[in-house]
Amino acid sequence: MTIIQRPSCRLIQYSENDAATNMATDEAILEAHLKSIVPPTLRIYKFTPPAVSFGYAQNIDEVLCQKIQSKGFNIVRRPTGGRAVLHFGDLTYAFICSAKGAPLSQYALVDDSVALAYKEISQALIVFLESLGMSVEFGSNKANYKDKNDCFLATTIGDLQHKGHKIVGSAQLRRRHAVLQHGSIILDQPLTLMHDLLENENKETRHANLFEITRMEHSIATLEREIVKGFQQTFNCRFLPKDLTSYEQGLIKKLKNKYTQMARAEA
């Protein structure tokens, strides 16, 4: 039997960036990993200023985008699919690795199946949330997702929920064997804020708040530490803090302009 030696993976530690920089960074890491320049990478970050990110193929109303921006929120179109996500009172993770068939087999941490890969990565988030005393379950693949503009008004098999209310919404992108999955973990987001920004009439409870359920406002250091533990346990890897490479930094500068231009076109 062949035993695959798991690699030392990379942790890009917590940072706060504008929306275009965050999306450019995730895509740059994906491209660097596709070229085998960097190992599997976990990144933890926030959006500053707060933002609304839209799925790659989502239809966006230009007037609505202008209203969102007038209220002090960035807008950006993600490289991944899905629906609109509010990045305020949340924490975002990105995980980049390979699926089966990768040139470096030790980097193949997730399944070729998109659905199974979602579950494998979500398992790391389940370990994280349970370490804080929160019980969660997978979302449903029967959700009427495409009829919703708001990501958190429906759950899919790639999402996590607490008592029927979504707490983690994730989206995935693949380029050949390379996989990018990123998602929003809701910490203490006002329940009606996204309704107001998207001008939804239906004010149903859309999400669960981690701090409310655990009755504790966990520090960023604690959240990052426990997320890392969840990924290390799930994928049997060590995540070592390292910086972005010069290749990634150069690519971020180029990609940031693309994401900025996309936001301007939307508005």
DRENKE-197431 format. One line per field, with one value per residue (C-alpha): x, y, z. Coordinates in nm, 2 decimals, decimal comma. Each point is the difference from the previous one (the first is absolute). Example, Ala and Ser with C-alpha at 12.3 -4.5 7.8 and 13.67 -1.06 7.14 Angstrom:
2
px <- (1,23|0,14)
py <- (-0,45|0,34)
pz <- (0,78|-0,07)
//
This chain:
267
px <- (0,00|0,13|0,00|-0,01|0,20|-0,21|0,17|0,06|-0,27|0,01|-0,20|-0,05|-0,08|-0,29|-0,01|-0,26|-0,02|-0,23|-0,23|0,20|0,32|-0,16|-0,13|0,32|0,20|-0,22|0,03|0,38|0,05|-0,21|0,22|0,32|-0,12|-0,10|0,36|0,13|0,17|-0,18|-0,13|-0,37|-0,08|-0,25|-0,07|-0,21|-0,12|-0,26|-0,13|0,08|-0,20|-0,29|-0,13|-0,26|0,16|-0,21|0,04|0,19|-0,31|-0,25|-0,22|0,05|-0,22|0,21|-0,22|0,00|0,38|0,02|-0,23|0,22|0,31|-0,17|-0,04|0,38|0,02|0,24|-0,13|0,19|-0,06|0,16|0,19|-0,23|-0,37|-0,30|-0,20|0,06|0,19|0,02|0,34|-0,07|0,02|0,14|0,34|0,10|0,22|0,16|0,14|0,21|0,12|-0,01|-0,24|0,09|0,21|0,23|0,37|0,11|-0,22|0,07|-0,19|-0,31|-0,20|-0,35|-0,21|-0,06|-0,37|-0,10|-0,27|0,24|0,27|-0,25|-0,08|0,37|0,08|-0,32|0,10|0,30|-0,24|-0,23|0,30|0,07|-0,36|-0,04|0,32|-0,18|-0,30|-0,23|-0,18|-0,05|-0,12|0,04|-0,25|-0,24|0,05|-0,37|0,01|-0,16|0,33|-0,02|-0,31|0,18|0,22|0,13|0,24|-0,12|-0,37|0,07|0,23|0,18|0,21|0,30|-0,14|-0,03|-0,31|-0,10|-0,36|-0,10|0,18|0,31|0,33|0,26|-0,06|0,27|0,08|0,25|0,21|0,21|0,27|0,11|0,12|0,02|-0,29|-0,09|-0,28|-0,07|-0,29|-0,15|-0,04|-0,26|0,12|-0,23|-0,18|-0,33|-0,28|-0,17|0,30|0,03|-0,38|0,03|0,30|-0,17|-0,34|-0,17|-0,36|0,02|0,17|0,03|0,28|0,29|0,29|0,15|0,25|0,30|0,05|-0,37|-0,02|0,33|-0,08|0,36|0,17|0,30|0,32|0,13|0,31|-0,22|-0,21|0,31|0,16|-0,31|-0,05|0,35|-0,04|-0,31|0,18|0,30|-0,21|-0,21|0,28|0,27|0,24|0,19|-0,08|0,31|-0,03|0,17|-0,02|-0,13|0,27|0,13|-0,18|-0,33|0,06|0,06|-0,31|-0,21|0,09|-0,12|-0,31|-0,10|-0,05|-0,23|-0,22|-0,01|-0,10|-0,28|-0,13|0,00|-0,19|-0,26|-0,06)
py <- (0,00|0,34|0,25|0,37|0,23|0,30|0,33|0,29|0,25|0,38|0,23|0,36|0,16|0,24|0,32|0,27|0,12|0,17|-0,23|0,02|-0,09|-0,29|-0,16|0,07|-0,17|-0,31|-0,04|0,07|-0,28|-0,23|0,08|-0,05|-0,33|-0,11|0,06|-0,19|0,31|-0,01|-0,29|-0,03|0,33|0,11|0,38|0,18|0,36|0,28|0,26|0,36|0,20|-0,24|-0,14|-0,20|-0,26|-0,14|-0,34|-0,02|-0,05|0,18|0,26|0,34|0,30|0,31|0,24|-0,23|-0,02|0,38|0,01|-0,26|0,20|0,32|-0,16|-0,06|-0,35|-0,13|-0,22|-0,27|-0,30|-0,32|-0,24|-0,27|-0,06|0,03|0,30|0,33|-0,01|0,28|0,04|0,18|-0,16|-0,31|-0,17|-0,14|-0,31|-0,11|-0,35|-0,08|-0,36|-0,27|-0,27|-0,34|0,00|0,27|-0,01|0,00|-0,28|0,12|0,32|-0,19|0,05|0,00|-0,23|0,05|0,03|0,36|-0,12|-0,22|0,27|0,25|-0,25|-0,07|0,37|0,06|-0,27|0,21|0,29|-0,24|-0,09|0,37|0,09|-0,29|0,10|0,32|-0,19|0,04|-0,28|0,02|-0,22|0,00|0,20|-0,16|-0,07|0,06|0,38|0,22|0,19|0,16|0,20|0,18|0,30|-0,04|-0,30|-0,03|-0,05|-0,36|-0,28|-0,24|-0,31|0,24|0,20|-0,05|0,09|0,01|-0,10|0,08|0,34|0,03|0,09|-0,08|0,06|-0,13|0,01|-0,20|0,05|-0,25|0,05|-0,35|-0,17|0,31|0,08|0,33|0,00|0,31|0,09|0,23|-0,09|0,21|0,14|0,29|0,13|0,20|-0,23|0,26|0,18|-0,21|0,03|0,37|0,02|-0,23|0,17|-0,34|0,02|-0,34|0,05|-0,36|-0,11|-0,05|-0,12|-0,11|0,21|-0,19|0,25|-0,01|-0,38|-0,05|0,30|0,12|0,25|-0,20|0,18|-0,02|-0,18|-0,27|-0,04|-0,03|-0,25|-0,22|0,01|-0,11|-0,29|-0,10|-0,02|-0,17|-0,27|-0,05|-0,01|-0,14|0,29|0,26|0,36|0,23|0,38|0,13|0,31|0,03|-0,06|0,27|-0,18|0,03|0,36|0,10|-0,19|0,16|0,35|-0,11|-0,18|0,28|0,23|-0,26|-0,02|0,37|0,05|-0,26|0,19|0,33|-0,16|-0,15|0,35)
pz <- (0,00|-0,10|0,29|-0,11|0,22|0,09|-0,07|0,23|-0,10|0,01|0,22|-0,11|0,33|0,06|-0,19|-0,09|-0,36|-0,25|-0,20|-0,33|0,18|0,19|-0,32|-0,19|0,28|0,00|-0,38|0,01|0,25|-0,22|-0,30|0,20|0,13|-0,35|-0,11|0,31|0,13|0,34|0,21|0,12|0,16|0,26|0,03|0,26|-0,07|0,03|-0,24|0,09|-0,08|0,01|-0,33|-0,19|-0,23|-0,28|-0,17|-0,33|-0,22|0,22|-0,16|0,18|-0,01|-0,07|0,19|0,30|-0,01|0,01|0,30|0,18|-0,07|0,12|0,34|0,03|-0,12|-0,27|-0,27|-0,18|-0,22|0,13|-0,22|0,14|-0,06|0,24|0,11|0,19|0,33|0,25|0,15|0,32|0,34|-0,15|-0,05|-0,34|-0,07|-0,32|-0,05|-0,31|-0,07|-0,27|-0,09|-0,13|-0,31|0,11|-0,11|0,36|0,16|0,35|-0,07|-0,10|0,32|-0,13|-0,23|-0,37|0,08|0,07|0,24|0,19|0,01|0,15|0,27|0,07|0,04|0,19|0,25|0,10|0,07|0,20|0,22|0,04|0,10|0,23|0,18|0,10|0,12|-0,30|-0,17|-0,38|-0,29|-0,37|-0,21|-0,24|-0,37|-0,06|0,07|-0,26|-0,03|-0,34|0,09|0,28|-0,04|0,36|0,06|0,36|-0,08|-0,13|0,10|-0,23|0,07|0,01|0,29|0,38|0,21|0,36|0,07|-0,35|-0,02|-0,21|0,17|-0,27|-0,37|-0,24|-0,37|-0,20|-0,32|-0,19|-0,25|-0,12|0,32|0,21|0,24|0,16|0,26|0,20|0,23|0,26|0,36|0,17|0,34|0,10|-0,30|0,04|-0,12|-0,22|-0,15|-0,31|-0,05|0,01|-0,24|-0,26|0,07|0,07|0,12|0,17|0,34|0,09|0,24|-0,24|0,21|0,33|0,19|0,15|0,29|0,09|0,01|0,19|0,22|-0,04|-0,22|-0,10|-0,10|-0,35|0,13|0,16|-0,31|-0,23|0,24|0,01|-0,37|-0,06|0,25|-0,19|-0,33|0,15|0,15|-0,31|-0,25|0,22|-0,10|0,19|-0,10|0,04|-0,01|-0,31|-0,22|-0,35|-0,26|-0,24|-0,28|0,18|0,10|-0,36|-0,12|0,27|-0,14|-0,35|0,12|0,24|-0,30|-0,16|0,31|0,05|-0,37|0,04|0,30|-0,19|-0,29|0,23|0,16)
//
